[in-house]
């Protein structure tokens, strides 16, 4: 996988997770984006931690939401 395709994959993954945060928890796009980028999990996703890349977007949204509630 080239660097360019890896970055595109990660950007699409992030966008889908943010969309799931909106749908699952009734957040606005701005709120969901803030929750996503303030999470430790988003950093791991951006770093390309392989097991997270394989998880569903909905599952990752729920993990990020739980992380948000605990902070």
N, CA and C atoms as an extended XYZ file, in Angstrom:
213
Properties=species:S:1:pos:R:3:atomname:S:1:resname:S:1:resid:I:1 pbc="F F F"
N         0.854       -1.175        0.000 N   UNK     1
C         0.000        0.000        0.000 CA  UNK     1
C         0.898        1.234        0.000 C   UNK     1
N         0.623        2.134       -0.906 N   UNK     2
C         1.410        3.364       -0.969 CA  UNK     2
C         0.993        4.298        0.168 C   UNK     2
N         1.846        5.272        0.450 N   UNK     3
C         1.518        6.253        1.488 CA  UNK     3
C         0.234        6.996        1.153 C   UNK     3
N         0.075        7.322       -0.118 N   UNK     4
C        -1.112        8.051       -0.555 CA  UNK     4
C        -2.381        7.229       -0.343 C   UNK     4
N        -2.350        5.965       -0.696 N   UNK     5
C        -3.539        5.124       -0.530 CA  UNK     5
C        -3.813        4.851        0.950 C   UNK     5
N        -2.769        4.735        1.758 N   UNK     6
C        -2.933        4.542        3.201 CA  UNK     6
C        -3.603        5.759        3.830 C   UNK     6
N        -3.170        6.952        3.425 N   UNK     7
C        -3.772        8.185        3.945 CA  UNK     7
C        -5.233        8.307        3.521 C   UNK     7
N        -5.530        7.923        2.298 N   UNK     8
C        -6.911        7.964        1.811 CA  UNK     8
C        -7.780        6.979        2.580 C   UNK     8
N        -7.258        5.798        2.841 N   UNK     9
C        -7.997        4.794        3.607 CA  UNK     9
C        -8.286        5.307        5.014 C   UNK     9
N        -7.270        5.878        5.674 N   UNK    10
C        -7.456        6.386        7.030 CA  UNK    10
C        -8.440        7.555        7.069 C   UNK    10
N        -8.398        8.430        6.079 N   UNK    11
C        -9.326        9.555        6.020 CA  UNK    11
C       -10.760        9.061        5.849 C   UNK    11
N       -10.952        8.070        4.991 N   UNK    12
C       -12.285        7.499        4.792 CA  UNK    12
C       -12.771        6.794        6.045 C   UNK    12
N       -11.879        6.071        6.713 N   UNK    13
C       -12.234        5.375        7.954 CA  UNK    13
C       -12.666        6.392        9.002 C   UNK    13
N       -11.910        7.458        9.164 N   UNK    14
C       -12.242        8.505       10.138 CA  UNK    14
C       -13.595        9.135        9.827 C   UNK    14
N       -13.830        9.435        8.558 N   UNK    15
C       -15.096       10.056        8.158 CA  UNK    15
C       -16.280        9.136        8.454 C   UNK    15
N       -16.116        7.845        8.211 N   UNK    16
C       -17.203        6.899        8.483 CA  UNK    16
C       -17.464        6.772        9.979 C   UNK    16
N       -16.417        6.797       10.784 N   UNK    17
C       -16.586        6.721       12.243 CA  UNK    17
C       -17.301        7.975       12.744 C   UNK    17
N       -16.910        9.130       12.241 N   UNK    18
C       -17.561       10.386       12.635 CA  UNK    18
C       -19.038       10.355       12.239 C   UNK    18
N       -19.332        9.860       11.061 N   UNK    19
C       -20.728        9.738       10.631 CA  UNK    19
C       -21.507        8.819       11.569 C   UNK    19
N       -20.883        7.724       12.003 N   UNK    20
C       -21.539        6.813       12.942 CA  UNK    20
C       -21.764        7.470       14.290 C   UNK    20
N       -20.835        8.295       14.745 N   UNK    21
C       -21.037        9.031       15.997 CA  UNK    21
C       -22.263        9.927       15.883 C   UNK    21
N       -22.424       10.588       14.748 N   UNK    22
C       -23.604       11.434       14.511 CA  UNK    22
C       -24.878       10.607       14.576 C   UNK    22
N       -24.895        9.503       13.870 N   UNK    23
C       -26.101        8.684       13.756 CA  UNK    23
C       -26.451        7.979       15.062 C   UNK    23
N       -25.446        7.440       15.738 N   UNK    24
C       -25.698        6.654       16.947 CA  UNK    24
C       -26.040        7.516       18.159 C   UNK    24
N       -25.430        8.683       18.255 N   UNK    25
C       -25.549        9.466       19.486 CA  UNK    25
C       -26.180       10.841       19.274 C   UNK    25
N       -26.707       11.078       18.081 N   UNK    26
C       -27.421       12.312       17.814 CA  UNK    26
C       -26.559       13.560       17.884 C   UNK    26
N       -25.299       13.418       17.542 N   UNK    27
C       -24.379       14.551       17.586 CA  UNK    27
C       -24.396       15.304       16.267 C   UNK    27
N       -24.092       16.585       16.332 N   UNK    28
C       -23.882       17.334       15.104 CA  UNK    28
C       -22.547       16.899       14.514 C   UNK    28
N       -22.323       17.252       13.274 N   UNK    29
C       -21.063       16.903       12.630 CA  UNK    29
C       -19.881       17.506       13.390 C   UNK    29
N       -20.016       18.748       13.839 N   UNK    30
C       -18.939       19.408       14.585 CA  UNK    30
C       -18.689       18.707       15.924 C   UNK    30
N       -19.756       18.361       16.638 N   UNK    31
C       -19.600       17.666       17.923 CA  UNK    31
C       -18.932       16.306       17.737 C   UNK    31
N       -19.382       15.564       16.739 N   UNK    32
C       -18.820       14.238       16.479 CA  UNK    32
C       -17.353       14.334       16.080 C   UNK    32
N       -17.026       15.332       15.286 N   UNK    33
C       -15.630       15.536       14.873 CA  UNK    33
C       -14.761       15.855       16.083 C   UNK    33
N       -15.256       16.711       16.967 N   UNK    34
C       -14.508       17.048       18.180 CA  UNK    34
C       -14.298       15.819       19.057 C   UNK    34
N       -15.366       15.047       19.268 N   UNK    35
C       -15.263       13.835       20.082 CA  UNK    35
C       -14.243       12.888       19.471 C   UNK    35
N       -14.321       12.703       18.165 N   UNK    36
C       -13.405       11.784       17.483 CA  UNK    36
C       -11.946       12.217       17.660 C   UNK    36
N       -11.647       13.469       17.321 N   UNK    37
C       -10.249       13.902       17.311 CA  UNK    37
C        -9.676       14.148       18.710 C   UNK    37
N       -10.520       14.208       19.737 N   UNK    38
C       -10.023       14.339       21.108 CA  UNK    38
C        -9.792       12.982       21.765 C   UNK    38
N       -10.109       11.904       21.060 N   UNK    39
C        -9.978       10.568       21.644 CA  UNK    39
C        -8.583        9.984       21.409 C   UNK    39
N        -8.182        9.154       22.362 N   UNK    40
C        -6.921        8.419       22.212 CA  UNK    40
C        -7.052        7.393       21.088 C   UNK    40
N        -8.242        6.846       20.929 N   UNK    41
C        -8.476        5.837       19.897 CA  UNK    41
C        -8.235        6.402       18.504 C   UNK    41
N        -8.619        7.664       18.285 N   UNK    42
C        -8.393        8.252       16.956 CA  UNK    42
C        -6.906        8.342       16.642 C   UNK    42
N        -6.102        8.611       17.654 N   UNK    43
C        -4.651        8.655       17.445 CA  UNK    43
C        -4.135        7.296       17.012 C   UNK    43
N        -4.649        6.239       17.633 N   UNK    44
C        -4.227        4.890       17.254 CA  UNK    44
C        -4.664        4.553       15.835 C   UNK    44
N        -5.858        4.990       15.472 N   UNK    45
C        -6.340        4.757       14.109 CA  UNK    45
C        -5.454        5.495       13.116 C   UNK    45
N        -5.125        6.743       13.428 N   UNK    46
C        -4.266        7.546       12.550 CA  UNK    46
C        -2.869        6.932       12.419 C   UNK    46
N        -2.402        6.277       13.477 N   UNK    47
C        -1.091        5.617       13.441 CA  UNK    47
C        -1.137        4.315       12.654 C   UNK    47
N        -2.351        3.849       12.357 N   UNK    48
C        -2.493        2.642       11.548 CA  UNK    48
C        -2.393        1.354       12.329 C   UNK    48
N        -2.764        1.389       13.595 N   UNK    49
C        -2.760        0.160       14.386 CA  UNK    49
C        -3.673       -0.847       13.692 C   UNK    49
N        -3.097       -1.956       13.273 N   UNK    50
C        -3.761       -2.894       12.356 CA  UNK    50
C        -5.069       -3.443       12.904 C   UNK    50
N        -5.122       -3.828       14.167 N   UNK    51
C        -6.350       -4.446       14.652 CA  UNK    51
C        -7.504       -3.450       14.678 C   UNK    51
N        -7.218       -2.161       14.850 N   UNK    52
C        -8.285       -1.165       14.815 CA  UNK    52
C        -8.795       -0.950       13.404 C   UNK    52
N        -7.927       -1.038       12.428 N   UNK    53
C        -8.338       -0.855       11.034 CA  UNK    53
C        -9.321       -1.943       10.608 C   UNK    53
N        -9.259       -3.093       11.271 N   UNK    54
C       -10.127       -4.216       10.918 CA  UNK    54
C       -11.474       -4.175       11.634 C   UNK    54
N       -11.603       -3.343       12.637 N   UNK    55
C       -12.855       -3.239       13.390 CA  UNK    55
C       -13.882       -2.441       12.603 C   UNK    55
N       -15.149       -2.723       12.862 N   UNK    56
C       -16.204       -2.002       12.141 CA  UNK    56
C       -16.245       -0.543       12.593 C   UNK    56
N       -16.734        0.296       11.719 N   UNK    57
C       -16.845        1.728       12.018 CA  UNK    57
C       -17.794        1.963       13.188 C   UNK    57
N       -18.889        1.214       13.220 N   UNK    58
C       -19.865        1.361       14.295 CA  UNK    58
C       -19.244        0.954       15.640 C   UNK    58
N       -18.495       -0.131       15.644 N   UNK    59
C       -17.830       -0.567       16.879 CA  UNK    59
C       -16.854        0.504       17.360 C   UNK    59
N       -16.046        1.034       16.460 N   UNK    60
C       -15.074        2.055       16.844 CA  UNK    60
C       -15.763        3.329       17.326 C   UNK    60
N       -16.892        3.674       16.719 N   UNK    61
C       -17.650        4.832       17.194 CA  UNK    61
C       -18.110        4.608       18.626 C   UNK    61
N       -18.543        3.392       18.949 N   UNK    62
C       -18.993        3.112       20.314 CA  UNK    62
C       -17.832        3.152       21.303 C   UNK    62
N       -16.672        2.678       20.892 N   UNK    63
C       -15.481        2.730       21.754 CA  UNK    63
C       -15.097        4.187       22.018 C   UNK    63
N       -15.107        4.996       20.983 N   UNK    64
C       -14.751        6.407       21.114 CA  UNK    64
C       -15.774        7.133       21.988 C   UNK    64
N       -17.053        6.800       21.845 N   UNK    65
C       -18.089        7.433       22.662 CA  UNK    65
C       -17.901        7.074       24.142 C   UNK    65
N       -17.620        5.805       24.426 N   UNK    66
C       -17.366        5.380       25.807 CA  UNK    66
C       -16.152        6.108       26.382 C   UNK    66
N       -15.124        6.241       25.570 N   UNK    67
C       -13.924        6.979       25.986 CA  UNK    67
C       -14.287        8.439       26.311 C   UNK    67
N       -15.128        9.028       25.476 N   UNK    68
C       -15.570       10.406       25.682 CA  UNK    68
C       -16.343       10.542       26.994 C   UNK    68
N       -17.217        9.593       27.277 N   UNK    69
C       -18.028        9.656       28.496 CA  UNK    69
C       -17.165        9.511       29.763 C   UNK    69
N       -16.072        8.774       29.648 N   UNK    70
C       -15.191        8.560       30.793 CA  UNK    70
C       -14.282        9.736       31.070 C   UNK    70
N       -14.141       10.632       30.105 N   UNK    71
C       -13.213       11.761       30.297 CA  UNK    71
C       -13.845       12.925       31.019 C   UNK    71
